[in-house]
């Protein structure tokens, strides 16, 4: 599986961005798909996840502002980010995590659950 993100950039506080991830190489319908983010010197952590059964979960810090969605027919994953804050500044990664027939919801996957990573896309929110 290859995952390729796009859509990052520089935005002012309160603005919006939409991240996209295109998967190739194999089917990923059985995987949970998630967006992680990482700030230099800190651990990579999940912010949103959509399981293979459609269940969705969010980190508390982004709930109500971010929306994750997947389109299995187009092999794509999106993250709509609204009301962005300076603390959302990070490198965002698309990830495929094997839940082995279950789901991570209502929780989120840990980085050790991830089988495949994208290269990441930088999001910078200026205050």
VENWO-V709772 format. One line per field, one symbol per residue. phi: phi as a letter, one per 30 degrees, with the letter a starting at -180 (. if undefined). psi: psi as a letter, one per 40 degrees, with the letter a starting at -180 (. if undefined). Layout:
BEGIN
phi = ???
psi = ???
END
This chain:
BEGIN
phi = .ccbcajdlcbdejdbbbcbbccbjadbddcdcbccbbceibddbdcabbdddjdbbbdedcejccbcabbddchbbbbdcchdcedddaccbdbcbdchicbdeddbddedddcbbddjbdcbccc
psi = hhhhiieiahiiheaiihiihhiidiiedeihhihiihiheiihiidiihideeiiiiideehedihiiihddefihihhhifiideehihhhiihhhefeaidheaiiideehdhiieihhhhhh.
END
